[in-house]
Amino acid sequence: MIAQSLRERGEKNVYTSFDALPAERKGKLFTVIGIGGMNISRPVYSLGNIYIPFTAEAEIKLTSPESAGSGELLEHFSLCTEPALEGMSGLSCRLTKLTLKHDTTLGRLVLCAGFTVTGISIHERSGV
């Protein structure tokens, strides 16, 4: 859902943390989304649906060339990434950490944003 929301707001280079595409082929500025953990609560049953509350720890990494500078990453995050998360229907996202570091392996700047995402997954009951 996070990747879809970012793409709907115009993000072109959005990948999951399991994507094997090399960084040099992902574009000048790209976003990597990962889930660090998930906690699922006891389901609630109604006549036609099953409601499953959950909490997930999401990590979003914005990566750019060193020449872009930290200001460009922070601006992109505040104008594009954060509004996409806030606008996701049925989910609540809370920023829990924000770090900026230099990744010497890739030779790029990386802005890491940690979010707590809460919501309810709804499934139709079969056989009712």
C-alpha positions as CSV (number, residue, x, y, z in Angstrom):
1,M,0.0,0.0,0.0
2,I,2.9,2.4,0.8
3,A,4.5,1.9,-2.6
4,Q,1.2,2.3,-4.4
5,S,0.5,5.5,-2.5
6,L,3.9,6.9,-3.4
7,R,3.4,6.0,-7.1
8,E,0.0,7.6,-7.2
9,R,1.6,10.9,-6.0
10,G,4.1,10.8,-8.9
11,E,7.0,8.8,-7.5
12,K,8.7,6.9,-10.3
13,N,11.5,5.0,-8.7
14,V,9.9,3.1,-5.8
15,Y,11.3,-0.3,-4.8
16,T,10.9,-2.8,-2.0
17,S,13.9,-3.8,0.2
18,F,13.9,-7.2,-1.5
19,D,14.4,-5.8,-5.0
20,A,17.6,-7.1,-6.5
21,L,18.1,-4.3,-9.0
22,P,21.5,-2.6,-8.6
23,A,21.4,0.9,-7.2
24,E,23.0,2.4,-10.3
25,R,20.0,1.3,-12.3
26,K,17.3,2.7,-10.0
27,G,17.6,6.3,-10.9
28,K,19.1,9.5,-9.5
29,L,16.6,9.7,-6.6
30,F,14.9,6.5,-5.6
31,T,12.9,5.2,-2.7
32,V,13.2,1.8,-0.9
33,I,10.4,0.6,1.3
34,G,10.8,-2.1,4.0
35,I,8.8,-3.6,6.8
36,G,10.8,-4.1,10.0
37,G,8.1,-5.9,11.9
38,M,4.4,-6.5,12.3
39,N,2.1,-7.1,15.2
40,I,-1.4,-8.5,14.5
41,S,-4.1,-8.3,17.1
42,R,-7.0,-10.7,17.8
43,P,-9.5,-10.7,15.0
44,V,-13.0,-9.3,15.4
45,Y,-15.8,-11.2,13.7
46,S,-19.0,-9.8,12.3
47,L,-21.7,-11.5,10.3
48,G,-20.0,-10.8,6.9
49,N,-16.5,-9.7,7.7
50,I,-13.4,-10.4,9.7
51,Y,-11.5,-7.3,11.0
52,I,-7.8,-7.8,11.9
53,P,-6.1,-4.8,13.6
54,F,-2.4,-4.5,13.0
55,T,0.6,-2.4,13.7
56,A,3.7,-2.4,11.4
57,E,7.1,-0.8,11.5
58,A,7.9,0.6,8.1
59,E,11.2,2.1,7.0
60,I,11.4,4.3,3.9
61,K,14.9,5.2,2.5
62,L,15.3,8.0,0.1
63,T,18.6,7.7,-1.8
64,S,20.3,10.3,-3.9
65,P,23.8,10.9,-5.3
66,E,26.2,12.8,-3.0
67,S,26.1,15.8,-5.3
68,A,22.4,16.3,-4.7
69,G,22.9,17.4,-1.1
70,S,20.8,16.8,2.0
71,G,18.5,19.7,1.3
72,E,17.1,18.0,-1.8
73,L,16.4,14.8,0.1
74,L,14.7,16.6,3.0
75,E,12.6,18.7,0.6
76,H,11.6,15.6,-1.4
77,F,10.6,13.9,1.8
78,S,8.5,16.7,3.1
79,L,6.8,17.6,-0.2
80,C,6.3,14.1,-1.7
81,T,6.9,11.1,0.7
82,E,5.3,12.3,3.9
83,P,2.1,13.6,2.3
84,A,1.7,10.3,0.4
85,L,1.8,8.4,3.8
86,E,-0.5,10.8,5.5
87,G,-3.0,10.5,2.7
88,M,-3.3,6.7,2.7
89,S,-6.9,5.7,3.3
90,G,-7.7,3.6,6.3
91,L,-4.1,3.7,7.8
92,S,-2.6,5.9,10.4
93,C,1.2,6.7,10.0
94,R,3.3,8.2,12.7
95,L,6.9,9.3,12.0
96,T,9.2,7.7,14.7
97,K,12.7,8.5,13.4
98,L,14.4,10.5,10.7
99,T,18.1,10.1,10.0
100,L,20.4,11.3,7.2
101,K,23.6,9.4,6.5
102,H,26.2,8.8,3.9
103,D,26.3,5.3,2.5
104,T,29.9,4.7,1.6
105,T,29.1,1.3,-0.1
106,L,26.8,3.0,-2.6
107,G,28.5,6.4,-2.6
108,R,25.1,8.1,-2.0
109,L,23.2,10.0,0.6
110,V,20.4,8.2,2.4
111,L,17.5,9.7,4.3
112,C,15.9,7.0,6.5
113,A,12.4,7.6,7.9
114,G,10.8,5.1,10.3
115,F,7.1,5.0,10.6
116,T,4.6,3.2,12.8
117,V,1.7,2.2,10.6
118,T,-1.6,1.1,12.2
119,G,-4.8,-0.1,10.5
120,I,-7.4,-2.8,10.2
121,S,-7.4,-5.4,7.5
122,I,-10.9,-6.4,6.4
123,H,-11.7,-9.8,5.0
124,E,-15.0,-11.1,3.8
125,R,-16.2,-14.2,5.6
126,S,-16.9,-17.1,3.3
127,G,-19.7,-19.6,3.7
128,V,-22.0,-17.2,5.4
